[in-house]
């Protein structure tokens, strides 16, 4: 018998306007809805041989900037994680 699907909530550190961590992390879904400052990491992929910057097209179902061209790889940083850990 298959295990029931349980959605896991990812928490993100909320930041002040000057980039300091605020008191409590917030569920990921609330961050964009509430307009909270939070960390993200961007990894840019550059093909040296062809001198091309690799981009991706965002899915049409995204809540922000749907269907537009974007950086190669990015993601939100989970509460307590570092930029380097997230990028790796």
C-alpha positions in Angstrom: 0.0 0.0 0.0 1.3 3.4 -1.0 2.2 5.9 1.7 -0.2 8.9 1.9 1.1 12.1 0.5 1.9 14.6 3.2 2.9 18.1 2.0 6.0 19.4 3.9 6.1 23.1 4.7 9.4 24.8 4.0 10.2 27.7 6.3 12.2 30.7 5.2 14.0 33.3 7.3 12.3 36.6 7.1 14.7 39.6 6.8 14.4 43.3 7.7 14.9 46.0 5.0 18.6 46.0 5.9 19.0 42.2 5.6 19.0 41.3 9.3 17.2 38.1 10.3 13.9 38.9 12.0 12.5 36.9 14.9 10.7 33.9 13.4 10.9 32.0 10.1 7.7 32.0 8.0 6.1 29.2 5.9 7.4 29.6 2.3 3.9 30.1 0.8 3.4 33.1 3.1 6.6 34.9 2.1 5.5 36.1 -1.4 1.9 36.6 -0.4 3.0 38.9 2.5 5.8 40.6 0.5 8.4 39.7 3.1 12.1 40.1 2.5 13.8 36.8 2.3 17.0 35.2 0.9 17.4 33.4 -2.4 20.3 32.1 -4.3 21.1 32.5 -8.1 23.5 30.3 -10.0 24.4 31.6 -13.4 25.5 29.0 -16.0 27.9 30.3 -18.6 29.1 28.1 -21.5 32.7 29.2 -21.9 33.2 27.4 -25.2 30.3 29.0 -27.0 30.3 32.2 -24.8 26.6 31.8 -24.0 24.7 32.6 -20.9 22.2 29.8 -20.3 18.7 31.0 -19.3 15.4 29.3 -18.6 11.8 30.2 -19.4 9.6 30.3 -16.3 6.5 28.1 -16.3 3.2 29.8 -17.1 1.9 28.7 -13.7 4.4 30.6 -11.6 3.0 33.2 -9.3 5.6 35.8 -10.2 6.8 36.6 -13.7 5.1 33.7 -15.4 6.3 32.7 -18.9 9.3 35.1 -18.9 13.0 34.4 -19.3 15.0 34.0 -16.1 18.4 33.1 -14.7 19.7 29.6 -15.1 19.0 28.2 -11.7 17.7 29.7 -8.5 15.9 28.9 -5.3 14.8 30.1 -1.9 17.1 29.5 1.0 15.4 27.5 3.7 15.4 28.8 7.3 18.8 28.3 8.9 20.6 27.3 5.6 23.4 29.3 4.0 23.7 30.6 0.4 26.5 28.2 -0.4 24.7 25.1 0.9 21.6 26.1 -1.1 23.6 26.7 -4.3 25.4 23.4 -4.0 
